[in-house]
Amino acid sequence: MGHGAWRNVVFYAVLVLTFQVLLFTAVEAKVYIDITSPSAKKLPIAIYDLQGAQGKEIADIIRDDLTFTGLFICIDKASYIEPISQKFNQQNWKPLGIEAVVKGTMTAAQGLSVDIAVYDVFEGKEMLSKQYQSSKDLLRQLAHNISNDIYKVFTNQTGMFRTKIAFVAEDDREKGIYVMDWDGQRVRKLGLKGSLVLAPHWSADGTKIVYSSERGRQWGIYLLDFGKMTERRIFASKGTNMAGSFLPTGDAITLSSTKDGTPDIYVLSLKDETMKKLTFTQGIEVSPAVSPDGSQIAFVSDRGGSPQIYMMRADGSDIRRVTFEGSYNTSPAWSPAGDRIVFSCRRGKNQICIVKPDGSALVQLTESGNNEDPSFSPEGRYITFSSDRDGTKGIYIMRANGETQKKVSPPGLRSNAPTWSPN
């Protein structure tokens, strides 16, 4: 891989952002929106176009970010009666039922400089005052940073607007790994290719990706380290080797390998490359996914006659079955809280389902097309997955309850196996 390609890898995957907070004041943490409540009402918010060049572009990104959460209603600008240059006056907003107002200015000289103020209409006070700076080519990241801060002011939770999605896509008859922003923007090819490439998996700190690739007629498992700007093969053997998720400590990964005959689950140490075998059946054991606390591993096994989701302790003990509905359930992924598992379930076509680790409360989230490869966002409120519902397989996102499903990968790029970054 060339130096320029590695520069793109680091730049877009790690998102090194020239970002400096010059002024920050916030009121005491008050939860305006309880994101844990299913009946939480949407908060009406007025977001002005920022004064200055590209101010509308930044404001539009913020509106799109907040609207997608389902927690905010961005009020039409035509109803604003207060000029942006006028000092905030709660009396101009109370009759409209608007609960929060966002104003700001920006300049674009050598770089971007944005001043943002957020106001509580009912209490008539400033909730956030902050200045952001970045280079001109990082406008979208700057806007996502603002969205994150606004989101946290109202929910007291960290947003996911700076996160990324890694996925596999095919162009020029080769498959490779790509990274894009959560909303499908700034798609970048990492330059990692093979005749076949399987799903990438992020480390818990977001500095590494592990994935499987067939090169020279041999399946290997590769580790991409963004900090060291290196890629190395960490495991290869005869047969098929498929990378699973990292352990939370980051010093080991799970994998499935046919090195002993049939596919079994292993844990591979990244320190000394020693392996520990966890399953020993004559069936198929694949797709290991480690729970957020590292104590459990969900995986797929056909030991009961059809592919189903199973769970075991991290040492391979106490194996128990999780899914019982349907004859084909695969690709498990944990929620960040460890209280749900999302997976691909066959219901005529492949759909996305979600279930508690004890097998209860199973819900089907998708209905259209074939849907596979689910992965939670780092705060657990959203899911990315692949679907062919529009005729070409692409990457989609939705809320964790199945609402607001939309395609985010570029048109015409055959894409699958998305994994949401942890940060």
N, C-alpha and C positions, 0 to 999 in steps of 0.2 A: 504494500500500500504506500502511495506517494505521500510526501510531506504535506502537500496541499489537502489531500483527502483526510489525513489525520487532523489537520487544522479544523476541517469541517466537523469531524467526529467530536472533537473536544468542544468546539464552539456551540454546536447545536445539541449535543447530547448532555453535556454537563451544564450548558447555559451559563457560562461565565459572563456575568452582566456587570458592566460598569455602572454601579448604582450607589448613589450617596444620598443619605437622608440629611438634609440641612436643618429642617425644623419639624418637630413632631410633638403635638399635644393631643391628648385624648381624655375624655371623661372617664369616670370610674366604670368598670366593666358592668354594663347593664345588658341583659339579654332581651333584645327587641323581638327576635324571632326564635322560637323554640324549635330547632330542626328535628328534635326527637318526637314531636307531637304530630300525628297524622292529620290533625284538624287545624294545624297552624295556618292562619290566614296570610295571604300575600301582602307584603308591605308596599304601599304606593310610594314611589320615589320619583322625583323630578331630577333629571340629569341634563344640565345645559351642555350645548356644544362649547368646548373650551375656546376662549378668545385666543386668536393667533393662528398661524399657518398650521395645517394638519390637526387643528383642534377638534374638528368634526370627526375625523377618522378615529382619534383616540376615544372620543365620547361614544361613538358607535360600537367600538369593541367592548367598552365597559357595559353598555346596555345589553349587548348580546350575551356577555358573560353572566350578568346578573339575572337576565330573563330565563336563561337555560336552567338555572337552579330550581325554578318553580316557586321561589320564595319572594320574588319581587315582581311588582307591576311597574314598568317604566311608563310614566304618563306622557301622553302626546305633548310635544313642545308647543303646539298651538294654544294650549290652555294656560301657558305661563303668562302672568300679567306683570311680573317683576323683571325689569331689564337686568341682564347679567351684571352690568356695571354698578347697579344699585346695591346698597348694603342690604343684607338679608333682613327681611321683616316678616315675622311669623303671621301677621295679620293678612298678608297677601296670599297665604297658603292655606290657612285653616278652613276657609269656606269651600275650598276645592277638595278637601279630604286627603290631601297629600301629607304624608307623615315625615318625609325627609327630602332634603334638597342638596344637590351637589353642584358646586360652582368651581370654576378654575380658569387659569390662564396658562399659556405656554409661549415659549420663545424657541426659535430654532436658529441659533447663530452657528457656533462651532459644533454644538451638540443640541440635545433636547433638554429643556428645563420646564417643568410643569409644577404649578402650585395648585393644590386641591384643598377645598374646604367642604365639609359635610355638616349639615345643620339638622337638628331635631326640631321639627315644627311645633309640636305640642309644648315642649319645654322652652322653646325659643333660644336654644343655646348651640354653640359650635361643638360638634362631636369629634371632629378630626381636622387638623390643619397640618399639611405636610407638603414638602417640596421634593420632587423626584428629578434626577438627572440621568441621562444615558446618551450614548452615541446615537446618531440619526438612524442607523440601520437596526436599532433595537427598539423601535417604536412599539411594536406589538407586545414585547416583553414588559415595557414600561406601563402600557395600558393594563396588562394582566396584573401587574404589581398593584396598581391602583384598585382594580377589582377585588383583589385579595384583601386589601386593607378595609375597603368598604364592607365587604362580606363579614370580616372579623368584627368590625364595629357593631354590626347588627345581630350577629349570631354568637359572638365570643368563641368562634371556631375558625380553624385555618381553612382557607379555600383551596381549590385545586387548579387555579387558573394559570399557574406557572408550570404545571406538570406536562409530561410528554407521553406519547404512545410509541412503543417500538413494535414493528410488525414485519412480516415477510411479504415481498411483492415480486412480481416477475416482469422483466422487460428484456428485450433482446434475447429471448429464449433462455435466460438465466434467472435464477432466483437469488435475491439478496435481502439484506436487512436494511430497513429504513427507520427513520425517527421523524415524528412530526409533533407539533404542539397539540394539546388535547382537543383543540377545535379544528384540527385538520390543516392548519396553516404551517408554513415554513417546513415543507416536506424535504428531507435530505436523505440521500443514499449514503450509507456508511462505507461502501466499497468492499463489503464482505460478501463473497459469492461462493456458490458451489452448484453442481448440477441439481442437488436437492438441499434445501435449507429448512429446518424445522423451527418451531416457535422459540423466540428469545425469552430469557427470564432475567429480571433485574435483581441485583443485590439490594439488601435493605437500605443501604446508604446511597443508592443510585449511581455509584461510581463504576459498576461493572455490569456486564451482560454475559450470560452463558447461553450457548445455543449449539445445535447439532447441524453438521454439514457433511455431505458426501463429497469427498475430494479424492481423485485418483482411485476410484472404485472402492473406497473404504470410508465407513462411517466414523467420524470423529466428533468429540465434544470440545468446543473451543471457548476460551475465556477472553473477552475483550475488556481491557482495563483502560478506562478513559484517563485516569490520573497519570499512569505511566506511558500512555500512548502505545500500548503493546497489545498484540493478539497472540495467543499461544494455544496449542492443542494440549489439553489436559488429560484426555483419555481417548484411546482407540483400541479396537479389537476386531476379530472376525465377527461377521454378522451385523446387526443393527444396534446402534447406541443412541439413546434419546435423552437429552438433558431434561432434568426436572428443575425444581426451584432450589434456591439457596436456603441454607439454614440461616436463621436470624443473625447468628454470630458472624456470618460472611466468610467463615473459614472452611466451609464444606458445602457440597451440593448433593442433591439426590439425582438419580438417573435410573433409566431402565436399559438393560443390556441383555443380549442373547449370547454372551460369551460362554456361558455354561450350557447352552442349548436353547431352552425356551426363555422368553423375556422375564426377567426378575428385577426387583427393586434393590438398589444399592445406595450407600452413602459414600461419597468420594471426598477424602480430605484434600484441600488445596495446599496444605502445608507440605505434606510428604507423599501425596498421591496414593495413599493406602486406601483400600476399599473394604467396606463391611456389607455383607449380603443380608438383606432383611426378609426376603420371601423365598420360599423353597418349593412351590407347587410345580406341577407339570403344565399348568395352564399359562395364560397370558397375564402378566402383571406390568402395567405401564402407567404413565402420567402421574408420577408422585408429586404431591403438593404439600409443603410443610406449613403447619399452622403458624400464625403470627408469633405465638409464644414458644414455638419450637418443640412442643410436647407431643404433637400428633402429626401423622402423615395421612392425607387422603390419597387414594389411588384407584385405578381401574383394574378389575380382575374379572375373568370369566369362569372362576372356580365354581360358580353356582350354575353354569350352563350358558349364561349370556353376560355381556359386558355390563358391569354394575359398579357403582361407587362404594368403596370400602374405606375403612379407617383402621389405623394401628398406632400404637405408641411409637415414639421415635426410635426405640430399640428393636422394633419389629414384633413386639408382643401384643396381646389383646386385640387380635384382628376381629373386626365386626363389620357387618354389612350396613350401609346407610340407605341405599335406594332399593325399593321393591316395586315401584310402579314402572311399567314399560319394560321392553326387552333390550334396550340399548342406551346406556347412560355413560357418558365419557367426559373427559377434559375438566376435572374439578379445579376450582380456584377458591381460596378462602377470602372472606371479608376481613378487613383490617382488625375488626374487633374479635374475630374468631367465632362469631355467633351464627354465621351462615356460610353455606357452600353453594356457589353457582356452578352450573355444569351444562353440558349439551345433552338434551334428552330427545329421543326419537318419538315423535307423535305423528306418524305418517311421514313427515319430513323432520329434519333435525331442528329443534327449537332450543331456546335457553330457558332453563328452569332454576329455581333456587330452593334450598331446603336447609333446615337446621341440622347441625351435626348429629343429632340423635335420630334423624330420619323423619321428623315431624314437620308439619307446616309446609309441604311442598307446593310451590306455585309455578305455573308456566308463565313466562314473561313475554314471549314473542309468538307470532302466529303466521307471519308471511315469509315464504321462501325457506331456504335451508340456513340455519343459524348455528354457529359453532364458536369455539375458542373464547369463552368469556373470561373477563378479568376485571376486578374491582378497581375503582379509583382509590387513592391513598386514604381518603376520609370515609370511604364506604358508601357514599350517596349515589354513585354512578357506576355504570358497567360498560365496558367496551366489548365488542364481539364482531365476528365476521358474518356476512350474509350475502346471498346471491339474489336477493329479492328483486333487484332491478335488472337482472340478466347477467351481470358481471359481479364476481365476488369482490366485496369491498369491506372497509372498516366502518362500523357504526358505533354510536354511543347512545345510551339511554339512562334515565333515572333508574335507581335500583328497584323501583316498583313496576318497571316496564313502560313508564310514560315517556313521551317526547323522544321517540326513536328517530335518529337522523344519521345520514351517511356523512362521514368526515374525510374519507380518503379521496384523492383526486380522481376525477372521471377517467375511465379507460385504463387505470392502473390496477391490474388484478392483484388483490391484496387479501391477506388472511393472517391468522395467528397473532392478534394484537395482545400486547401486555402493557398495562398502565404503569408508569414510573412511580416510585415511592415518594418523590419530591419534585 
